[in-house]
Amino acid sequence: MRAEDLGGAPTSSGPRLWAIVGATGTGKSALSLDLAEQLAADGRAAEIVNADAMQLYRGMDIGTAKLPVADRQGITHHLFDVLAPSDEATVAWYQPTARETIAAIHNRGADAILVGGSGLYVSSVLFDFQFPPRDAALRAELEATEQRDGVDALVERLRALDPAVAAAVDVRNPRRVVRALEVALLGGDAQVTLPAAPKLWHDPAPGATRIVGVRAERSELVARLDRRVEDMWAAGIVDEVRSLLPHGIADGPTASRAIGYAQALAQLDDRLTEAEAIAETQVLTRRYARRQVSWFKRYAAVEWVTAGELPRSGAFASAATDPNERIAE
């Protein structure tokens, strides 16, 4: 199969933007390599751009299933290991950074392959939509309030301003509560979601953006995710986290809350046993995968494939025909 046939009839001869999306553990990284090789075989150079928020961090390798450099088959990869664990990862920073990276790839005459499962990060690149307002001073004030009075006090303030957002926000994640309240106080919309009729960012010609979703059968994926968490501990994620303590992971506003890393930190602090840390990570990973499926199934122009399968011609599916099954709690 020629790369021009992937995902439909060729209508764009210029550099294209591919997006490989789907739940964690479905094989997106492997598919991105296969696609890049297929494009190269058809005479189209390709480079890969990371869209996994946690793979932005240096040293966070085991818990993010980051593809080792030695396994990248000589294909250029971008936006891996670009932040310290103490840094905050935000979509507002990522969107222009990723788009500049993709524009540079296109200027070199190559296709860009965006790969990752962080829904808002992917959407921020693919589609043209704006983000809520920000105020660093206000956020610092709210963070201090959360430290002093607890997250429940912020939730009550949010409920008075926007009951719908208060009902939807993850109250177990103080960072999200702070952000939602910050936006509400600034008069913005804290419910950042994919627009009902999103406009593609890279759209110079029909077919210039191709979106491929990787699916997996429910029971197979759940078992795979549970095994992967066990393998993370066997591979030494606790030691990895210990080595990142001098680099600020314990205080990092994003990295310290990453699934697996938060639990490893709790194990190091004797707040969780190893068995408890593994079990909690498994539950949270399954829950995260379910949210990813829910997010990506709203994309209207996705060709869904199974792991290891290159996109088929003429197989763009609508959101209504999403084949993914519900992922168990």
GUZA-216927 format. One record per residue (C-alpha): residue in three letters; x, y, z. Coordinates in nm, 3 decimals. Example, Ala and Ser with C-alpha at 12.3 -4.5 7.8 and 13.67 -1.06 7.14 Angstrom:
<nodes>
+------+---------+---------+---------+
: rest :      c1 :      c2 :      c3 :
+------+---------+---------+---------+
:  ALA :   1.230 :  -0.450 :   0.780 :
:  SER :   1.367 :  -0.106 :   0.714 :
+------+---------+---------+---------+
</nodes>
This chain:
<nodes>
+------+---------+---------+---------+
: rest :      c1 :      c2 :      c3 :
+------+---------+---------+---------+
:  MET :   0.000 :   0.000 :   0.000 :
:  ARG :   0.131 :   0.342 :  -0.092 :
:  ALA :   0.137 :   0.614 :   0.175 :
:  GLU :  -0.080 :   0.823 :  -0.062 :
:  ASP :  -0.354 :   0.563 :  -0.016 :
:  LEU :  -0.352 :   0.577 :   0.362 :
:  GLY :  -0.681 :   0.710 :   0.491 :
:  GLY :  -0.839 :   0.795 :   0.155 :
:  ALA :  -0.770 :   0.931 :  -0.188 :
:  PRO :  -0.468 :   1.159 :  -0.212 :
:  THR :  -0.577 :   1.522 :  -0.233 :
:  SER :  -0.284 :   1.703 :  -0.071 :
:  SER :   0.058 :   1.679 :  -0.233 :
:  GLY :   0.226 :   1.910 :   0.018 :
:  PRO :   0.356 :   1.818 :   0.364 :
:  ARG :   0.087 :   1.664 :   0.579 :
:  LEU :   0.006 :   1.644 :   0.946 :
:  TRP :  -0.079 :   1.300 :   1.074 :
:  ALA :  -0.218 :   1.243 :   1.423 :
:  ILE :  -0.208 :   0.902 :   1.591 :
:  VAL :  -0.440 :   0.903 :   1.890 :
:  GLY :  -0.607 :   0.663 :   2.130 :
:  ALA :  -0.600 :   0.526 :   2.481 :
:  THR :  -0.281 :   0.453 :   2.668 :
:  GLY :  -0.135 :   0.111 :   2.595 :
:  THR :  -0.286 :   0.070 :   2.248 :
:  GLY :   0.042 :   0.083 :   2.055 :
:  LYS :   0.047 :   0.441 :   1.925 :
:  SER :   0.426 :   0.473 :   1.938 :
:  ALA :   0.481 :   0.153 :   1.740 :
:  LEU :   0.227 :   0.263 :   1.480 :
:  SER :   0.396 :   0.601 :   1.444 :
:  LEU :   0.723 :   0.426 :   1.358 :
:  ASP :   0.549 :   0.196 :   1.111 :
:  LEU :   0.377 :   0.491 :   0.945 :
:  ALA :   0.701 :   0.689 :   0.921 :
:  GLU :   0.871 :   0.391 :   0.757 :
:  GLN :   0.584 :   0.345 :   0.512 :
:  LEU :   0.595 :   0.713 :   0.421 :
:  ALA :   0.972 :   0.691 :   0.370 :
:  ALA :   0.926 :   0.390 :   0.143 :
:  ASP :   0.694 :   0.602 :  -0.068 :
:  GLY :   0.944 :   0.884 :  -0.083 :
:  ARG :   0.796 :   1.109 :   0.186 :
:  ALA :   1.017 :   1.201 :   0.480 :
:  ALA :   0.846 :   1.210 :   0.820 :
:  GLU :   0.930 :   1.325 :   1.172 :
:  ILE :   0.746 :   1.247 :   1.497 :
:  VAL :   0.613 :   1.503 :   1.745 :
:  ASN :   0.519 :   1.404 :   2.100 :
:  ALA :   0.168 :   1.481 :   2.228 :
:  ASP :   0.191 :   1.298 :   2.561 :
:  ALA :   0.210 :   1.553 :   2.844 :
:  MET :   0.418 :   1.331 :   3.071 :
:  GLN :   0.670 :   1.235 :   2.803 :
:  LEU :   0.770 :   1.601 :   2.788 :
:  TYR :   0.964 :   1.544 :   3.112 :
:  ARG :   1.329 :   1.447 :   3.132 :
:  GLY :   1.394 :   1.135 :   3.334 :
:  MET :   1.031 :   1.022 :   3.344 :
:  ASP :   1.078 :   0.719 :   3.124 :
:  ILE :   0.952 :   0.402 :   3.291 :
:  GLY :   0.615 :   0.532 :   3.405 :
:  THR :   0.540 :   0.702 :   3.073 :
:  ALA :   0.646 :   0.409 :   2.853 :
:  LYS :   0.871 :   0.650 :   2.666 :
:  LEU :   1.030 :   0.496 :   2.359 :
:  PRO :   1.407 :   0.472 :   2.417 :
:  VAL :   1.622 :   0.665 :   2.169 :
:  ALA :   1.782 :   0.339 :   2.056 :
:  ASP :   1.439 :   0.208 :   1.950 :
:  ARG :   1.336 :   0.511 :   1.744 :
:  GLN :   1.476 :   0.358 :   1.424 :
:  GLY :   1.668 :   0.670 :   1.331 :
:  ILE :   1.347 :   0.872 :   1.292 :
:  THR :   1.368 :   1.226 :   1.428 :
:  HIS :   1.153 :   1.274 :   1.740 :
:  HIS :   1.053 :   1.612 :   1.885 :
:  LEU :   0.925 :   1.740 :   2.220 :
:  PHE :   1.050 :   1.453 :   2.430 :
:  ASP :   1.255 :   1.536 :   2.742 :
:  VAL :   1.210 :   1.912 :   2.703 :
:  LEU :   1.093 :   1.994 :   3.059 :
:  ALA :   1.244 :   1.939 :   3.402 :
:  PRO :   1.021 :   1.753 :   3.653 :
:  SER :   0.991 :   2.077 :   3.850 :
:  ASP :   0.841 :   2.259 :   3.550 :
:  GLU :   0.471 :   2.299 :   3.491 :
:  ALA :   0.333 :   2.156 :   3.168 :
:  THR :   0.044 :   2.358 :   3.028 :
:  VAL :  -0.153 :   2.334 :   2.706 :
:  ALA :  -0.114 :   2.709 :   2.662 :
:  TRP :   0.264 :   2.656 :   2.637 :
:  TYR :   0.243 :   2.332 :   2.441 :
:  GLN :   0.013 :   2.451 :   2.161 :
:  PRO :   0.243 :   2.717 :   2.010 :
:  THR :   0.553 :   2.507 :   2.078 :
:  ALA :   0.414 :   2.202 :   1.897 :
:  ARG :   0.278 :   2.409 :   1.609 :
:  GLU :   0.612 :   2.582 :   1.560 :
:  THR :   0.780 :   2.240 :   1.560 :
:  ILE :   0.535 :   2.106 :   1.301 :
:  ALA :   0.573 :   2.417 :   1.082 :
:  ALA :   0.952 :   2.369 :   1.086 :
:  ILE :   0.910 :   2.003 :   0.983 :
:  HIS :   0.682 :   2.107 :   0.697 :
:  ASN :   0.930 :   2.372 :   0.590 :
:  ARG :   1.183 :   2.091 :   0.552 :
:  GLY :   0.938 :   1.921 :   0.315 :
:  ALA :   0.855 :   1.638 :   0.556 :
:  ASP :   0.529 :   1.507 :   0.699 :
:  ALA :   0.476 :   1.552 :   1.073 :
:  ILE :   0.332 :   1.268 :   1.281 :
:  LEU :   0.174 :   1.390 :   1.604 :
:  VAL :   0.145 :   1.099 :   1.846 :
:  GLY :   0.005 :   1.082 :   2.197 :
:  GLY :  -0.298 :   1.031 :   2.414 :
:  SER :  -0.326 :   1.361 :   2.603 :
:  GLY :  -0.658 :   1.467 :   2.454 :
:  LEU :  -0.646 :   1.840 :   2.512 :
:  TYR :  -0.283 :   1.859 :   2.398 :
:  VAL :  -0.362 :   1.677 :   2.074 :
:  SER :  -0.674 :   1.887 :   2.014 :
:  SER :  -0.488 :   2.211 :   2.081 :
:  VAL :  -0.264 :   2.133 :   1.784 :
:  LEU :  -0.517 :   1.983 :   1.545 :
:  PHE :  -0.802 :   2.227 :   1.591 :
:  ASP :  -0.836 :   2.601 :   1.606 :
:  PHE :  -0.970 :   2.696 :   1.948 :
:  GLN :  -0.873 :   2.934 :   2.224 :
:  PHE :  -0.791 :   2.875 :   2.587 :
:  PRO :  -0.944 :   3.039 :   2.895 :
:  PRO :  -0.779 :   3.348 :   3.048 :
:  ARG :  -0.488 :   3.316 :   3.293 :
:  ASP :  -0.369 :   3.526 :   3.586 :
:  ALA :  -0.053 :   3.407 :   3.761 :
:  ALA :  -0.108 :   3.625 :   4.068 :
:  LEU :  -0.464 :   3.506 :   4.113 :
:  ARG :  -0.361 :   3.146 :   4.072 :
:  ALA :  -0.086 :   3.184 :   4.334 :
:  GLU :  -0.343 :   3.329 :   4.572 :
:  LEU :  -0.581 :   3.038 :   4.512 :
:  GLU :  -0.302 :   2.783 :   4.554 :
:  ALA :  -0.214 :   2.942 :   4.888 :
:  THR :  -0.579 :   2.923 :   4.990 :
:  GLU :  -0.592 :   2.556 :   4.895 :
:  GLN :  -0.283 :   2.485 :   5.105 :
:  ARG :  -0.428 :   2.672 :   5.401 :
:  ASP :  -0.798 :   2.581 :   5.386 :
:  GLY :  -0.812 :   2.271 :   5.170 :
:  VAL :  -0.961 :   2.204 :   4.829 :
:  ASP :  -1.320 :   2.191 :   4.960 :
:  ALA :  -1.314 :   2.563 :   5.029 :
:  LEU :  -1.225 :   2.630 :   4.666 :
:  VAL :  -1.492 :   2.392 :   4.541 :
:  GLU :  -1.754 :   2.584 :   4.738 :
:  ARG :  -1.642 :   2.912 :   4.581 :
:  LEU :  -1.650 :   2.752 :   4.239 :
:  ARG :  -1.998 :   2.612 :   4.302 :
:  ALA :  -2.127 :   2.961 :   4.377 :
:  LEU :  -1.981 :   3.094 :   4.051 :
:  ASP :  -2.042 :   2.802 :   3.815 :
:  PRO :  -2.235 :   2.501 :   3.954 :
:  ALA :  -2.196 :   2.299 :   3.633 :
:  VAL :  -1.816 :   2.327 :   3.636 :
:  ALA :  -1.804 :   2.254 :   4.009 :
:  ALA :  -2.003 :   1.936 :   3.951 :
:  ALA :  -1.774 :   1.824 :   3.670 :
:  VAL :  -1.430 :   1.915 :   3.805 :
:  ASP :  -1.210 :   1.642 :   3.951 :
:  VAL :  -1.213 :   1.742 :   4.318 :
:  ARG :  -0.931 :   1.493 :   4.387 :
:  ASN :  -0.704 :   1.709 :   4.174 :
:  PRO :  -0.646 :   2.044 :   4.351 :
:  ARG :  -0.461 :   2.181 :   4.048 :
:  ARG :  -0.769 :   2.140 :   3.830 :
:  VAL :  -0.993 :   2.294 :   4.094 :
:  VAL :  -0.760 :   2.593 :   4.123 :
:  ARG :  -0.752 :   2.636 :   3.746 :
:  ALA :  -1.130 :   2.608 :   3.714 :
:  LEU :  -1.183 :   2.868 :   3.987 :
:  GLU :  -0.919 :   3.097 :   3.837 :
:  VAL :  -1.102 :   3.093 :   3.503 :
:  ALA :  -1.442 :   3.139 :   3.664 :
:  LEU :  -1.320 :   3.439 :   3.861 :
:  LEU :  -1.180 :   3.588 :   3.540 :
:  GLY :  -1.514 :   3.546 :   3.365 :
:  GLY :  -1.404 :   3.273 :   3.125 :
:  ASP :  -1.534 :   2.929 :   3.042 :
:  ALA :  -1.355 :   2.667 :   3.250 :
:  GLN :  -1.499 :   2.376 :   3.054 :
:  VAL :  -1.239 :   2.351 :   2.778 :
:  THR :  -1.370 :   2.088 :   2.539 :
:  LEU :  -1.350 :   2.008 :   2.171 :
:  PRO :  -1.573 :   2.251 :   1.980 :
:  ALA :  -1.891 :   2.105 :   1.831 :
:  ALA :  -1.766 :   2.182 :   1.479 :
:  PRO :  -1.387 :   2.209 :   1.510 :
:  LYS :  -1.188 :   2.372 :   1.232 :
:  LEU :  -0.859 :   2.209 :   1.142 :
:  TRP :  -0.547 :   2.414 :   1.210 :
:  HIS :  -0.340 :   2.263 :   0.925 :
:  ASP :  -0.584 :   2.279 :   0.635 :
:  PRO :  -0.415 :   2.416 :   0.320 :
:  ALA :  -0.586 :   2.150 :   0.109 :
:  PRO :  -0.824 :   1.855 :   0.160 :
:  GLY :  -0.637 :   1.563 :   0.313 :
:  ALA :  -0.358 :   1.776 :   0.457 :
:  THR :  -0.446 :   1.650 :   0.807 :
:  ARG :  -0.508 :   1.280 :   0.866 :
:  ILE :  -0.624 :   1.145 :   1.204 :
:  VAL :  -0.573 :   0.779 :   1.292 :
:  GLY :  -0.715 :   0.628 :   1.611 :
:  VAL :  -0.572 :   0.310 :   1.760 :
:  ARG :  -0.825 :   0.083 :   1.927 :
:  ALA :  -0.804 :  -0.231 :   2.138 :
:  GLU :  -1.060 :  -0.482 :   2.255 :
:  ARG :  -1.176 :  -0.394 :   2.606 :
:  SER :  -1.069 :  -0.700 :   2.803 :
:  GLU :  -0.737 :  -0.722 :   2.620 :
:  LEU :  -0.657 :  -0.358 :   2.691 :
:  VAL :  -0.751 :  -0.377 :   3.059 :
:  ALA :  -0.527 :  -0.682 :   3.107 :
:  ARG :  -0.246 :  -0.512 :   2.915 :
:  LEU :  -0.269 :  -0.197 :   3.126 :
:  ASP :  -0.265 :  -0.391 :   3.451 :
:  ARG :   0.041 :  -0.586 :   3.337 :
:  ARG :   0.212 :  -0.269 :   3.227 :
:  VAL :   0.175 :  -0.117 :   3.573 :
:  GLU :   0.321 :  -0.430 :   3.730 :
:  ASP :   0.607 :  -0.414 :   3.479 :
:  MET :   0.669 :  -0.048 :   3.571 :
:  TRP :   0.737 :  -0.147 :   3.930 :
:  ALA :   0.948 :  -0.444 :   3.824 :
:  ALA :   1.150 :  -0.215 :   3.594 :
:  GLY :   1.228 :   0.020 :   3.883 :
:  ILE :   0.989 :   0.315 :   3.872 :
:  VAL :   1.044 :   0.374 :   4.244 :
:  ASP :   1.418 :   0.403 :   4.188 :
:  GLU :   1.351 :   0.630 :   3.890 :
:  VAL :   1.141 :   0.860 :   4.108 :
:  ARG :   1.406 :   0.853 :   4.381 :
:  SER :   1.664 :   0.966 :   4.126 :
:  LEU :   1.436 :   1.254 :   4.024 :
:  LEU :   1.391 :   1.391 :   4.375 :
:  PRO :   1.696 :   1.620 :   4.339 :
:  HIS :   1.539 :   1.750 :   4.017 :
:  GLY :   1.222 :   1.865 :   4.192 :
:  ILE :   0.969 :   1.597 :   4.101 :
:  ALA :   0.811 :   1.602 :   4.448 :
:  ASP :   0.725 :   1.970 :   4.408 :
:  GLY :   0.654 :   1.972 :   4.036 :
:  PRO :   0.295 :   2.092 :   3.982 :
:  THR :   0.242 :   1.848 :   3.694 :
:  ALA :   0.500 :   1.572 :   3.726 :
:  SER :   0.427 :   1.497 :   4.092 :
:  ARG :   0.064 :   1.418 :   4.007 :
:  ALA :   0.136 :   1.194 :   3.708 :
:  ILE :  -0.025 :   0.852 :   3.735 :
:  GLY :   0.233 :   0.608 :   3.867 :
:  TYR :   0.471 :   0.880 :   3.978 :
:  ALA :   0.235 :   1.012 :   4.246 :
:  GLN :   0.196 :   0.658 :   4.376 :
:  ALA :   0.571 :   0.590 :   4.368 :
:  LEU :   0.625 :   0.912 :   4.564 :
:  ALA :   0.367 :   0.795 :   4.817 :
:  GLN :   0.547 :   0.463 :   4.846 :
:  LEU :   0.878 :   0.639 :   4.908 :
:  ASP :   0.708 :   0.845 :   5.179 :
:  ASP :   0.558 :   0.529 :   5.336 :
:  ARG :   0.207 :   0.654 :   5.267 :
:  LEU :   0.140 :   0.353 :   5.044 :
:  THR :   0.278 :   0.000 :   5.040 :
:  GLU :   0.410 :  -0.131 :   4.712 :
:  ALA :   0.098 :  -0.341 :   4.662 :
:  GLU :  -0.125 :  -0.041 :   4.734 :
:  ALA :   0.074 :   0.180 :   4.499 :
:  ILE :   0.045 :  -0.073 :   4.217 :
:  ALA :  -0.327 :  -0.129 :   4.272 :
:  GLU :  -0.403 :   0.243 :   4.284 :
:  THR :  -0.202 :   0.306 :   3.969 :
:  GLN :  -0.389 :   0.029 :   3.788 :
:  VAL :  -0.728 :   0.176 :   3.880 :
:  LEU :  -0.625 :   0.526 :   3.777 :
:  THR :  -0.471 :   0.404 :   3.451 :
:  ARG :  -0.791 :   0.224 :   3.352 :
:  ARG :  -0.993 :   0.532 :   3.442 :
:  TYR :  -0.761 :   0.752 :   3.237 :
:  ALA :  -0.785 :   0.519 :   2.938 :
:  ARG :  -1.164 :   0.538 :   2.956 :
:  ARG :  -1.149 :   0.919 :   2.951 :
:  GLN :  -0.917 :   0.907 :   2.650 :
:  VAL :  -1.161 :   0.688 :   2.458 :
:  SER :  -1.443 :   0.929 :   2.542 :
:  TRP :  -1.239 :   1.224 :   2.425 :
:  PHE :  -1.115 :   1.087 :   2.094 :
:  LYS :  -1.442 :   0.928 :   1.989 :
:  ARG :  -1.577 :   1.281 :   1.945 :
:  TYR :  -1.335 :   1.343 :   1.660 :
:  ALA :  -1.545 :   1.338 :   1.344 :
:  ALA :  -1.278 :   1.230 :   1.092 :
:  VAL :  -1.086 :   0.941 :   1.247 :
:  GLU :  -0.982 :   0.620 :   1.081 :
:  TRP :  -0.983 :   0.358 :   1.357 :
:  VAL :  -0.729 :   0.077 :   1.330 :
:  THR :  -0.613 :  -0.199 :   1.558 :
:  ALA :  -0.262 :  -0.207 :   1.703 :
:  GLY :  -0.004 :  -0.294 :   1.438 :
:  GLU :  -0.241 :  -0.216 :   1.151 :
:  LEU :  -0.161 :   0.067 :   0.911 :
:  PRO :  -0.451 :   0.293 :   0.814 :
:  ARG :  -0.675 :   0.148 :   0.543 :
:  SER :  -0.778 :   0.344 :   0.239 :
:  GLY :  -1.122 :   0.504 :   0.240 :
:  ALA :  -1.185 :   0.414 :   0.603 :
:  PHE :  -1.247 :   0.751 :   0.767 :
:  ALA :  -1.512 :   0.691 :   1.032 :
:  SER :  -1.749 :   0.931 :   1.198 :
:  ALA :  -1.769 :   0.975 :   1.572 :
:  ALA :  -2.098 :   0.786 :   1.568 :
:  THR :  -1.924 :   0.472 :   1.443 :
:  ASP :  -1.647 :   0.463 :   1.701 :
:  PRO :  -1.562 :   0.093 :   1.760 :
:  ASN :  -1.403 :   0.128 :   2.102 :
:  GLU :  -1.572 :  -0.052 :   2.386 :
:  ARG :  -1.617 :   0.088 :   2.733 :
:  ILE :  -1.309 :   0.035 :   2.947 :
:  ALA :  -1.377 :  -0.123 :   3.285 :
:  GLU :  -1.322 :   0.060 :   3.615 :
+------+---------+---------+---------+
</nodes>
